[in-house]
Amino acid sequence: MKSRIILVWLCILYFSAHSQTWSEPVTIFSGGNNETPDFTIDKNGNIHSVCAHKIQTNYWKIFYSKSNDNGLTWSATEDISLNNNLWMYNPKIVADSNNILYVSYDYNTGDPNNTIILIKKYDGVQWSNPDTVSTGLPGSMHSRLAIDNNNKLYCFWYNGISGGKIFYRTLENGIWSVITQPYTGNNEHFFLNNIVVDNMNNLHCVGAHHYAGQNGYDDRAIYFNFINGIWSNFTELSNNTTWEGLDIALDASDLPSITWGQYTSDSIPPNQGTFVASFNGSSWSTPQLLVEDHPEEQAIAIDQYNKKYVIDIEKTPTGYQQVSYTNSMNIWFGEIIQQNNYGCYYHKIILRDNKLHLQYSKVDTIIWQNGYLVFTSIQISNYNITTEISDYYNSNLHLSILPNPFSNLTLINFEITSLANVQVKILNLKGQLVNILVNENKAPGKYSINWEGNDLNGKKVSPGLYLVRLQVGRHMVTRSVILVQ
């Protein structure tokens, strides 16, 4: 089994009761099943959101709503696809410098061999009739939109019938370009997850790739770009199967950072982790592991001070928790945004005017009635960025696990500098509770807790990889420990 041996004193976590926290979520779309949301913020600060809404099996519409007050209130839901029977899915939305909106979506998702990409424009008064972008390429889906500083629109999509390739067209001055395929590669698979545009109108992309003779279990996270009209070779960033996340953001110097989820062990089931890598202008950093606890749905943003923010959803013994990780002085710490029964998905973060906006789909209820019925709402939260050092560094927490690996006993050492509720739990790789070592209020000080590799009933657990989760108030860190025979 491959695993990561944890560094001693693995992190320092800074937090304060007076520091900024994520706002309470506001619901944009609700009632029934709402999925694959996307949003954009126009030049006037108005937020525009779209999602796919299920009417019945194989019959979905694209809904739109708008907020003029930073996401506090939203306009009535508007059906912009106006279809009567087919499955519309995976909408994407962007706004140009004139606040004109473009929305792309998959048409006829219920018939994958005949899916096409449609796009509609909103000029502030009415929605246009849809344009077919993927002309002559049935089986096109998973569109992605980007718009540069000169209002040149890029529409990318994936086509499985062609062997798993990326295609795109551009729209300038109302005229669509010919269809272009940036990467051919015989029997190679390319998938584009996200695109960002820099100040020089270059495109920076993150996606997944596997070679001929491989399959989805061999997918790796890749970075590639389109600079001065030339597509680069791709750089492979992950060293194991990449399943979730795959998001990209640019710092103040237009240098990219990427987050993704990948396997961290070959165990059954395999463990997963959230990773981040950054480009310094000449090379990519060694990927940093933020958390190992089956995290999914990674998203990233970088503020004007080059502080990174990574969002994911992680399993807990009783459900899921949505976590925001922030780096400072090359150290990562986490804050729980919310906990719920079923999780949050399709995370997207946009930074605007010193505020992070986070949109996602939250699973509210799952019931069984001759099959699963899923009820999901689209929600948005925000986070005000502060530059005051005192907001981040009022107190600190230290954690170490020694020895690691261990056979009979390991010491979990931690220190807190303010009165807080402290939990130390042992989890297995499925996120299930194995043992609770601490669950009480503790005064400032240093503490050492023994774990002898036993469960809640005192029974010795099987050798393998386990997770130690330390939570102090809303802040937490999760890392692995190895029990050997």
C-alpha positions as CSV (number, residue, x, y, z in Angstrom):
1,M,0.0,0.0,0.0
2,K,1.2,3.4,-0.9
3,S,0.7,6.1,1.7
4,R,2.0,9.4,2.9
5,I,4.1,9.4,6.1
6,I,3.0,12.4,8.0
7,L,5.5,15.1,8.8
8,V,6.1,15.8,12.5
9,W,4.3,19.0,13.5
10,L,2.3,18.9,10.4
11,C,0.6,22.3,10.5
12,I,-0.1,25.5,12.5
13,L,-3.7,26.6,12.5
14,Y,-4.5,30.2,13.1
15,F,-8.0,31.4,14.0
16,S,-9.9,33.9,16.1
17,A,-13.4,34.3,17.3
18,H,-13.3,37.8,15.7
19,S,-12.0,36.6,12.3
20,Q,-14.2,36.6,9.2
21,T,-16.3,33.5,8.6
22,W,-18.5,32.4,5.7
23,S,-22.0,33.9,5.6
24,E,-25.2,31.9,6.1
25,P,-26.2,30.5,2.7
26,V,-28.9,32.1,0.6
27,T,-31.0,29.8,-1.6
28,I,-31.2,30.7,-5.3
29,F,-33.2,27.8,-6.7
30,S,-35.2,25.3,-4.7
31,G,-38.1,22.8,-5.1
32,G,-37.3,19.5,-6.6
33,N,-33.9,18.6,-8.1
34,N,-31.6,21.4,-9.2
35,E,-28.1,20.5,-10.5
36,T,-25.0,21.6,-12.4
37,P,-25.2,25.3,-11.4
38,D,-23.0,28.1,-12.7
39,F,-22.8,31.8,-12.0
40,T,-21.0,34.9,-13.1
41,I,-20.7,38.5,-11.9
42,D,-21.1,41.3,-14.4
43,K,-19.3,44.7,-14.5
44,N,-21.9,46.3,-12.3
45,G,-21.6,43.7,-9.6
46,N,-24.9,41.9,-10.4
47,I,-24.7,38.1,-9.9
48,H,-26.3,35.9,-12.5
49,S,-27.0,32.2,-11.8
50,V,-28.2,29.3,-13.9
51,C,-28.9,25.6,-13.2
52,A,-30.6,22.5,-14.6
53,H,-34.0,21.8,-13.1
54,K,-35.6,18.4,-13.3
55,I,-39.2,18.3,-14.4
56,Q,-39.3,14.5,-14.7
57,T,-37.1,11.6,-15.9
58,N,-35.2,12.7,-19.1
59,Y,-37.0,16.1,-19.0
60,W,-35.0,19.0,-17.6
61,K,-35.1,22.8,-18.1
62,I,-32.4,25.5,-17.7
63,F,-33.4,28.1,-15.1
64,Y,-32.0,31.6,-14.6
65,S,-32.0,34.1,-11.7
66,K,-30.3,37.4,-10.9
67,S,-29.3,39.3,-7.7
68,N,-28.6,43.0,-7.5
69,D,-27.5,43.0,-3.9
70,N,-24.5,40.7,-3.5
71,G,-26.6,37.6,-3.4
72,L,-29.0,38.5,-0.6
73,T,-32.2,38.4,-2.7
74,W,-32.9,36.9,-6.1
75,S,-35.3,37.5,-8.9
76,A,-38.0,35.0,-9.8
77,T,-36.9,31.9,-11.5
78,E,-37.0,32.1,-15.3
79,D,-37.1,29.2,-17.7
80,I,-34.6,30.2,-20.5
81,S,-34.5,26.9,-22.4
82,L,-38.2,26.8,-23.1
83,N,-38.1,23.2,-24.1
84,N,-41.2,20.9,-23.7
85,N,-39.8,17.4,-23.4
86,L,-36.1,16.9,-23.7
87,W,-33.2,16.9,-21.1
88,M,-31.2,20.2,-21.0
89,Y,-28.2,20.0,-18.7
90,N,-24.9,21.5,-17.6
91,P,-25.4,25.2,-18.2
92,K,-22.5,27.7,-18.2
93,I,-22.8,31.5,-18.0
94,V,-20.4,34.4,-18.6
95,A,-20.9,38.2,-19.0
96,D,-18.9,40.5,-21.3
97,S,-17.8,44.1,-20.5
98,N,-21.2,45.4,-21.8
99,N,-23.0,43.1,-19.3
100,I,-24.3,40.9,-22.2
101,L,-24.8,37.4,-20.9
102,Y,-24.1,34.1,-22.8
103,V,-25.4,30.8,-21.6
104,S,-24.4,27.4,-23.1
105,Y,-25.9,24.1,-22.2
106,D,-26.2,20.4,-23.3
107,Y,-29.3,19.7,-25.4
108,N,-30.9,16.2,-25.4
109,T,-28.7,14.7,-22.6
110,G,-31.0,11.7,-22.5
111,D,-29.6,10.6,-25.9
112,P,-25.8,10.8,-25.5
113,N,-25.1,9.9,-29.1
114,N,-27.1,12.9,-30.3
115,T,-26.4,15.6,-27.7
116,I,-25.4,19.0,-29.0
117,I,-24.3,22.3,-27.5
118,L,-26.6,25.3,-27.7
119,I,-25.9,28.9,-26.6
120,K,-28.2,31.8,-25.9
121,K,-27.5,35.5,-25.5
122,Y,-29.2,38.0,-23.2
123,D,-28.9,41.7,-24.1
124,G,-30.5,43.1,-21.0
125,V,-34.0,43.0,-22.6
126,Q,-34.6,39.5,-24.0
127,W,-33.0,36.1,-24.6
128,S,-32.0,35.2,-28.1
129,N,-33.0,32.1,-30.0
130,P,-30.4,29.4,-29.4
131,D,-27.4,28.9,-31.7
132,T,-26.1,25.4,-32.3
133,V,-22.4,25.6,-31.6
134,S,-21.3,22.0,-32.1
135,T,-22.6,21.7,-35.7
136,G,-21.9,18.4,-37.3
137,L,-20.6,16.8,-34.0
138,P,-23.4,14.8,-32.4
139,G,-22.4,13.4,-29.0
140,S,-21.1,16.8,-27.8
141,M,-21.6,17.8,-24.2
142,H,-20.0,19.4,-21.1
143,S,-19.6,22.8,-22.6
144,R,-17.3,25.4,-21.0
145,L,-17.3,29.2,-21.6
146,A,-14.6,31.9,-21.3
147,I,-14.6,35.5,-22.5
148,D,-11.5,37.6,-22.8
149,N,-11.0,41.3,-22.2
150,N,-11.9,42.2,-25.8
151,N,-15.2,40.3,-25.5
152,K,-14.1,37.4,-27.6
153,L,-16.2,34.4,-26.5
154,Y,-14.8,30.9,-26.4
155,C,-17.1,27.9,-26.2
156,F,-15.4,24.5,-25.5
157,W,-17.0,21.1,-25.3
158,Y,-16.2,17.4,-25.0
159,N,-17.1,14.8,-27.7
160,G,-17.0,11.2,-26.7
161,I,-17.9,9.8,-30.1
162,S,-14.7,11.3,-31.5
163,G,-12.7,9.2,-29.0
164,G,-12.9,11.7,-26.1
165,K,-11.6,15.0,-27.5
166,I,-12.0,18.7,-26.8
167,F,-13.4,21.1,-29.5
168,Y,-14.1,24.8,-29.5
169,R,-15.4,27.8,-31.4
170,T,-15.0,31.5,-30.8
171,L,-17.6,34.3,-31.3
172,E,-16.4,37.8,-32.3
173,N,-18.6,40.6,-33.6
174,G,-21.5,38.2,-33.9
175,I,-19.6,35.8,-36.1
176,W,-18.7,32.2,-35.1
177,S,-15.4,30.8,-36.1
178,V,-14.9,27.3,-37.6
179,I,-14.7,24.4,-35.1
180,T,-11.1,23.8,-33.9
181,Q,-9.7,20.7,-32.1
182,P,-6.6,21.8,-30.1
183,Y,-5.3,18.2,-29.3
184,T,-5.7,15.2,-31.5
185,G,-3.5,12.3,-30.1
186,N,-4.6,9.0,-31.6
187,N,-6.9,7.3,-29.1
188,E,-5.9,9.7,-26.3
189,H,-8.6,11.1,-24.1
190,F,-8.8,14.8,-23.2
191,F,-11.3,16.5,-21.0
192,L,-11.5,20.2,-20.2
193,N,-12.7,21.1,-16.7
194,N,-12.1,24.8,-16.3
195,I,-10.6,27.9,-18.1
196,V,-9.4,31.3,-16.8
197,V,-8.3,34.3,-18.9
198,D,-5.3,36.4,-17.9
199,N,-4.7,40.1,-18.4
200,M,-3.1,39.5,-21.8
201,N,-6.1,37.5,-23.1
202,N,-4.2,34.1,-22.8
203,L,-6.2,31.1,-21.7
204,H,-5.1,28.8,-18.8
205,C,-6.8,25.4,-18.6
206,V,-7.1,22.4,-16.3
207,G,-8.4,19.1,-17.4
208,A,-7.9,15.3,-17.4
209,H,-6.0,13.0,-19.8
210,H,-5.2,9.4,-20.4
211,Y,-3.2,7.8,-23.2
212,A,-4.2,5.2,-25.8
213,G,-4.8,1.8,-24.2
214,Q,-5.8,3.4,-20.9
215,N,-9.2,4.3,-19.4
216,G,-10.7,6.6,-16.9
217,Y,-8.9,4.9,-14.0
218,D,-5.7,6.3,-15.6
219,D,-6.9,9.9,-15.8
220,R,-4.3,12.5,-14.5
221,A,-4.7,16.2,-13.9
222,I,-3.2,18.3,-16.6
223,Y,-2.5,22.0,-17.2
224,F,-2.3,23.5,-20.7
225,N,-2.6,27.0,-22.1
226,F,-3.3,29.1,-25.2
227,I,-0.8,31.9,-25.4
228,N,-0.3,34.2,-28.5
229,G,-2.5,31.9,-30.5
230,I,-0.6,28.7,-29.8
231,W,-1.7,25.7,-27.8
232,S,1.0,24.4,-25.4
233,N,1.9,20.9,-24.6
234,F,0.2,19.7,-21.5
235,T,1.8,19.3,-18.1
236,E,0.8,16.3,-16.0
237,L,0.4,17.3,-12.4
238,S,-1.1,14.4,-10.5
239,N,0.6,11.0,-10.0
240,N,-2.5,8.9,-9.3
241,T,-6.0,8.6,-10.6
242,T,-7.8,11.9,-10.6
243,W,-11.5,11.7,-9.9
244,E,-12.8,15.0,-8.5
245,G,-12.3,18.8,-8.5
246,L,-9.9,20.1,-11.1
247,D,-10.1,23.8,-10.8
248,I,-7.8,26.6,-11.7
249,A,-7.1,30.2,-10.5
250,L,-4.6,33.0,-11.3
251,D,-2.6,35.0,-8.8
252,A,-1.9,38.8,-9.1
253,S,0.9,38.0,-11.5
254,D,-1.3,35.8,-13.7
255,L,0.5,32.7,-12.5
256,P,-1.8,29.6,-12.2
257,S,-2.6,27.4,-9.3
258,I,-4.6,24.2,-9.6
259,T,-6.5,22.0,-7.1
260,W,-7.8,18.5,-7.7
261,G,-8.7,15.3,-5.9
262,Q,-6.8,12.1,-6.4
263,Y,-6.1,8.7,-4.8
264,T,-3.5,8.7,-2.1
265,S,-3.3,4.9,-1.6
266,D,-3.9,1.6,-3.3
267,S,-6.0,0.2,-0.5
268,I,-9.5,-1.1,-0.9
269,P,-11.3,1.2,-0.9
270,P,-8.5,3.6,-1.9
271,N,-8.2,6.8,0.1
272,Q,-8.5,10.2,-1.5
273,G,-6.9,13.6,-0.9
274,T,-7.2,17.2,-2.0
275,F,-4.0,18.6,-3.6
276,V,-2.8,22.0,-4.8
277,A,0.1,22.9,-7.1
278,S,1.3,26.3,-8.2
279,F,3.4,27.6,-11.1
280,N,6.2,30.1,-10.3
281,G,6.9,31.2,-13.9
282,S,9.3,28.5,-14.7
283,S,8.2,25.3,-13.0
284,W,5.3,23.7,-11.0
285,S,5.6,23.2,-7.3
286,T,5.5,19.7,-5.7
287,P,1.7,19.1,-5.1
288,Q,0.7,19.9,-1.5
289,L,-1.7,17.6,0.3
290,L,-4.4,19.5,2.2
291,V,-6.5,16.7,3.6
292,E,-7.1,13.0,3.3
293,D,-10.7,12.1,4.0
294,H,-12.4,11.3,0.7
295,P,-12.7,15.0,-0.3
296,E,-14.6,15.8,-3.5
297,E,-15.7,18.8,-5.5
298,Q,-12.6,20.9,-5.1
299,A,-12.6,24.6,-6.1
300,I,-9.9,27.3,-5.8
301,A,-9.7,31.1,-5.7
302,I,-6.7,33.5,-5.2
303,D,-7.1,37.0,-3.8
304,Q,-5.1,40.1,-4.7
305,Y,-2.6,39.3,-1.9
306,N,-2.0,35.9,-3.4
307,K,-3.7,34.1,-0.6
308,K,-5.3,30.8,-1.8
309,Y,-8.7,29.5,-0.9
310,V,-9.7,25.9,-1.6
311,I,-13.2,24.5,-1.0
312,D,-14.1,20.8,-0.8
313,I,-16.7,18.5,0.7
314,E,-15.6,15.8,3.1
315,K,-17.2,12.7,4.6
316,T,-17.8,12.6,8.4
317,P,-19.1,9.8,10.6
318,T,-22.6,11.3,10.4
319,G,-22.7,12.9,7.0
320,Y,-20.6,15.6,5.2
321,Q,-18.9,18.8,5.9
322,Q,-18.1,21.7,3.6
323,V,-14.6,23.0,4.3
324,S,-12.7,26.1,3.3
325,Y,-8.9,25.8,3.4
326,T,-6.7,28.9,3.4
327,N,-2.9,29.2,3.1
328,S,-0.7,31.6,5.0
329,M,3.1,31.5,5.1
330,N,2.9,28.3,3.1
331,I,0.7,26.7,5.9
332,W,-2.9,25.5,5.3
333,F,-5.7,25.6,7.8
334,G,-9.3,24.7,7.5
335,E,-12.7,26.1,8.5
336,I,-15.9,24.2,8.5
337,I,-18.5,26.2,6.5
338,Q,-21.4,23.8,7.2
339,Q,-22.3,20.3,8.0
340,N,-25.2,18.3,6.5
341,N,-26.4,14.9,5.8
342,Y,-25.8,14.5,2.1
343,G,-23.2,16.9,0.9
344,C,-22.7,19.9,-1.4
345,Y,-21.6,19.7,-5.0
346,Y,-20.6,21.7,-8.1
347,H,-18.6,24.2,-6.1
348,K,-17.6,27.4,-7.8
349,I,-15.8,30.5,-6.3
350,I,-15.6,34.0,-7.8
351,L,-13.6,36.8,-6.2
352,R,-14.9,40.3,-6.6
353,D,-14.3,43.5,-4.6
354,N,-12.6,41.8,-1.6
355,K,-15.4,39.3,-1.4
356,L,-15.4,35.6,-2.2
357,H,-18.7,34.2,-3.6
358,L,-19.2,30.5,-3.3
359,Q,-22.1,28.8,-5.2
360,Y,-23.0,25.1,-4.9
361,S,-25.8,22.5,-5.1
362,K,-26.8,21.2,-1.7
363,V,-28.6,17.9,-1.4
364,D,-31.5,18.6,1.0
365,T,-33.3,15.3,1.1
366,I,-33.1,11.8,-0.4
367,I,-36.2,9.6,-0.1
368,W,-37.2,6.2,-1.4
369,Q,-40.4,5.9,-3.4
370,N,-40.1,3.3,-6.1
371,G,-36.6,4.6,-6.6
372,Y,-34.5,7.4,-5.1
373,L,-36.0,10.9,-5.2
374,V,-33.3,13.6,-4.7
375,F,-34.2,17.1,-3.7
376,T,-31.4,19.7,-4.1
377,S,-31.2,23.4,-3.8
378,I,-28.7,25.9,-5.3
379,Q,-27.2,28.1,-2.6
380,I,-24.6,30.9,-2.4
381,S,-22.4,32.1,0.5
382,N,-19.7,34.8,0.7
383,Y,-16.6,35.6,2.7
384,N,-15.2,39.1,3.2
385,I,-11.4,39.1,2.8
386,T,-9.5,41.1,5.4
387,T,-5.9,42.2,5.3
388,E,-5.6,42.7,9.1
389,I,-3.0,40.2,10.4
390,S,-4.6,40.2,13.8
391,D,-7.7,38.7,12.2
392,Y,-5.8,35.6,11.3
393,Y,-3.2,35.2,14.0
394,N,-4.7,35.6,17.4
395,S,-4.1,32.1,18.5
396,N,-2.6,28.9,17.2
397,L,-2.9,25.2,17.4
398,H,-0.1,22.6,17.0
399,L,-0.5,18.9,16.1
400,S,1.9,16.0,15.8
401,I,1.6,12.2,15.6
402,L,4.5,10.1,16.9
403,P,5.4,7.5,16.0
404,N,3.9,7.1,12.6
405,P,3.7,4.4,11.4
406,F,3.1,2.6,14.8
407,S,2.3,-0.9,16.0
408,N,1.2,-0.7,19.6
409,L,0.8,2.9,20.6
410,T,1.1,6.4,19.1
411,L,0.9,9.8,20.7
412,I,-1.3,12.5,19.3
413,N,0.0,15.7,20.6
414,F,-1.7,19.1,20.3
415,E,-1.7,22.5,21.8
416,I,-4.4,25.2,22.0
417,T,-4.0,28.7,23.2
418,S,-7.7,29.6,24.0
419,L,-10.6,27.8,25.7
420,A,-12.4,25.8,23.0
421,N,-14.4,22.6,22.4
422,V,-11.8,20.0,21.2
423,Q,-12.6,16.8,19.3
424,V,-10.0,14.2,18.3
425,K,-11.5,11.3,16.3
426,I,-10.1,8.3,14.5
427,L,-11.8,7.5,11.2
428,N,-11.4,4.7,8.6
429,L,-10.9,5.4,4.9
430,K,-14.7,5.3,4.3
431,G,-15.0,8.2,6.7
432,Q,-16.7,6.0,9.3
433,L,-16.0,6.6,13.0
434,V,-13.5,4.2,14.6
435,N,-12.8,5.9,18.0
436,I,-13.3,9.2,19.9
437,L,-10.3,10.1,21.9
438,V,-11.3,13.6,23.0
439,N,-14.7,15.4,22.9
440,E,-14.8,18.2,25.6
441,N,-14.0,21.8,26.3
442,K,-10.3,22.3,27.1
443,A,-8.3,25.2,28.6
444,P,-5.2,26.6,26.8
445,G,-2.3,24.2,27.0
446,K,-0.4,21.2,25.6
447,Y,-2.1,17.8,25.5
448,S,-1.0,14.2,24.6
449,I,-3.5,11.5,23.8
450,N,-2.6,7.8,23.4
451,W,-4.1,5.7,20.7
452,E,-3.4,2.0,20.9
453,G,-5.1,1.1,17.6
454,N,-8.4,0.2,19.2
455,D,-12.0,1.0,18.3
456,L,-14.8,2.4,20.5
457,N,-15.3,-1.0,22.1
458,G,-11.6,-1.4,22.9
459,K,-11.1,-4.0,20.2
460,K,-7.9,-3.8,18.1
461,V,-8.5,-2.7,14.6
462,S,-7.0,-4.2,11.5
463,P,-3.6,-2.9,10.3
464,G,-3.9,-0.1,7.6
465,L,-4.3,3.6,7.0
466,Y,-6.5,5.6,9.4
467,L,-7.4,9.2,9.7
468,V,-6.9,11.5,12.7
469,R,-9.2,14.4,12.7
470,L,-8.5,17.3,15.2
471,Q,-11.3,19.9,15.4
472,V,-11.1,23.0,17.5
473,G,-14.3,25.0,17.3
474,R,-15.1,25.4,13.6
475,H,-11.5,24.8,12.6
476,M,-10.0,21.4,11.8
477,V,-7.3,19.4,10.2
478,T,-7.3,15.7,9.1
479,R,-4.3,13.6,8.4
480,S,-3.4,9.9,8.2
481,V,-1.7,7.5,10.5
482,I,-0.5,4.0,9.7
483,L,-1.1,1.0,12.0
484,V,1.2,-1.9,11.2
485,Q,1.4,-5.4,12.6
